[in-house]
Amino acid sequence: MDSFKIPAETRIGHVHLKVSDIRQSLDFYCGLLGFELITTYGDDAAFISAGGYHHHIGLNTWMSKNGSPPPRNTTGLFHTAILLPTRKDLAILLHRLRDVNYPLTGAADHGVSEAIYLNDPDQNGVELYWDKPKKEWPTKADGSMDMYTRPLNLNDLQNELA
């Protein structure tokens, strides 16, 4: 292979998820997480975003209506990572999730970011995270990035709201 590099300005524009029920997915992504419904395609698809973008997440039942989640030990999407602007924004969402006793599947400090993990109603993994300032990212002795996974202190995160 040649040494082609994708442009540094490249971003992931959106994710499109197969879901079993549009309404329950909208209740989760819009009602709980706070995304905005932009448009629907009949009863089979919905497009949602933050800040009025055409869509960050597409939801559809075209091949999955009333379906069941895939088995855990198969290939597929591990999770959708939703980048929040600040640590306080992450704390606000954690507070909302705790208020309704929504189960988390994990919480981690990755050195470069802090994240909480959960599953949507179809058991699609969701990571809610914020990036620490780049100057705080840990590095190894050789100067390369030193990402890790350590427990995230959720009580400390909640202190952002105090």
N, C-alpha and C positions, 0 to 999 in steps of 0.2 A: 504494500500500500504506500501511496505517496504521503507527504507530510501536510496534507490539507488540514486546515483548522477552521472550524465554523467561526463566524464573526463573534467577537466578544460581546457585542450588543444583543445577541440572540437571546430570546426569552421564550419560556413555555407559555403559549397564549391561553390555552384552556384545556380542560380535561372533559371527556364525555363518558358518562357512566351508564351502564345498563342497570336499571332498577326494576323492582317488581311492582311498585305502586307509586305513581307520580305524586299523589297527594301526601303520602307519608314521607316521601323524600323532600317535598317542599316544606312540610312541617319541620323537618330536621334542619335543612340547609337555610331556609328563610326564617322560619319561626324561632328556632333555637340559636343558630349561628349568626343570623342577621343579614344574610345575603338578600338582594333585591330581585324579585321576579321581573325579568325584562320582557319575555314573550313566551307564548306556548304555541305548539303545533298540535291543534286539536287536543285530544285527551292523552296523547301518546308521548309527548316530549315537552320539556320546559327548559328555558335558558335563563340562568341567573348570574348576577355579578355583584361586585362591590364598586360603588362610585359611578354607576351608569355605563360602564364598558359594555359592549354588545353581549359578551358572556365570558365568564371565567369557568363556569361549569354548565355542561349540558347534561340533562337527565332524560333518559328515554326508556320506553317499554317495548320498543320495536321487536326485540327478540327475547324479551325477558319478563313479559307481563305475568304476574302471579308466580314467577319463578322462585327458585330457592338459591341461596348463596352457593358458590362453588366450594368443594371440599378444601380445607386449609392446606393440604399437602400437594396442591396442584400449582401450575404456573398461572401467572396473571398479574394484575396490578397489586403491588404491596400496599401502597397508600397514596392518597392525594395529599400533598403538602401545601398548606395554606399559610403564606407568609404575612404576618401582621406587622404594622409599622413600628410598634413600640412594645416594651415589656408590659406596660400598663394595659395595653389592648389585650395581651395574652391573659393577664390577670382578670380582666373584665369577663372574658369568655370562660375562664375557669370558674369564676363566681357564678355565672349563669348556669353552667353545667352542674355545679354543686347544689345550687338552689333547687334543681329538679331531680337531683340524685341520678344524673346521667352517668353511667359507668365509664371510667377511664380504663384503657388497656395498658397505659404506661405514662411515664413522665421522665424526661431526661435532660441533663445538661450535656451538650456536645462540645463544649469549649467555644465553638463559633456561634452557637445558638442555644436556645432553651425551647423545649417542646413538650406538649402534652398530646397523648394519643388516645383515640377512641374509634369506635366503629359506627358507621351510619346504620340505618334500619336494615339495609341489605348486607351488612357485615363487610362493606367496603371500608378499608382502613383510612383514617383521616388523621393527619398530623397538623396541629395548630402550633405555629412557632414564630419566634422573632429572632432576627440576627443581631448578635452583639456587635458593637462598633468594631470595624476591621482592625483597629489598632490594639484591641484586646484579644484578638484571636491567638491562641497558643501556637508556638512553633517548637520544632525539635531543634537539636543542636546544629543540624545541617541547614536550618532555615526553612525547611518544609513545614507545612501545616500539620498540627498535632491534634486532629479531631479525636474525640473519645466519647464514650457513653458512661455517664455517671448519674446517680439518682438526682432528680431535681427536687429541691426543697419547696413543696407546694405552699407551705405556710409562709415562707419568705416571699414567694411570688405574690401571695394574697396581700402582703404588706404594702404592695404598690398602690393599693386602694385606700390605705389609711391616710 
